[in-house]
């Protein structure tokens, strides 16, 4: 999966050099994501089997708090992405 995401990011001129996985609980909220980074930028990728509209809303909320939960990346530019196998019918909005 990381190779596919890495290729997609390079097409957007975001070159990642390292990948790790994080799992845990922060302030009562569970999280599990793949973290890709290159020294100045990080991409937080949440992986879902089935993507639902509420998953996107929750991910955006978590993403807005990322620098609090990942203080070692406080000076990095943060991007978010979601990977999924299938999606329920949802209306896509750009935020």
N, C-alpha and C positions, 0 to 999 in steps of 0.2 A: 504494500500500500504506500509506503513512504516514497518509493521510487516514482510511482505514478503522481503523487502529490508534488514531489520535487520537480518533476518535469513540467507540470502545470504552472508551478511558481516561477520557474526559469523563463517560461514563455511570457510571464508578467514582469520580468527583470528583477526577480527576487531569488537570489542564489543562496541556498541553504547548505551548510557544511556539517551540521550535527543534528541528530535526532534522538529524542528521549521520550519516555512515556511517564506520565504522572497520574497517580490515583490517590484519592484521599477524601478528607472531609474538612471543610473550612467554614467555621461559624454555622454548623448544622447543615450545610449544603454539600452533598456528595459531588465529586467531580472525577472524571477520567478523561484524559486527552493525550494527544500526541503533540509534542513540542518540537518545532524545527527552528533552528537559529543559525546565524552567521556572524555574530559579533556586534551587529548594530540593529538587527531586526529579528523579531520572533514571529512565528506563525503558530497559533494555537488551533489545533484541529480536533474537533469533537467527532467521534465516529458513532454512527447509529445504524442498526439493522433496518429499522423503519423510521423514516423521517416524518415528523408531524409538525404542524404549525406551532404548537406550544413548545416543541423542542427548540425551534429557532428563537422564540422569544426568551426562553430560559438561557440559551447560549449567549445571546446578546447581553443579558443581564450579568452573567458570569464574566463575559469578556470585558465589560465596563469596570470590573473590580480586579482585573488580572494583575495590575501593578501592585496592588495590596497583597495579593497572595503569592506573588513571585517577585519579591523585592530585589533579587539579584539582577532582574531585568528592568529596573526602574527607568533607566536611560534609553532603553531600546524602543524602536517603533514597533507597535504591535498590530498584527493582522489576525483575522479570524477566518476559519474555514470549517465547513462541515462536510463529512464524507458519509455516504449512506448506500445501502444496497437497493432499497426501494423507498418510494415516497407516497404518502397518502396525497390525495388531491389537495393542494394548497394554492392559495393565491400568493404569488411572489410580489413583494414590495421592496424597493431599494430604499434603504435608510441612509 
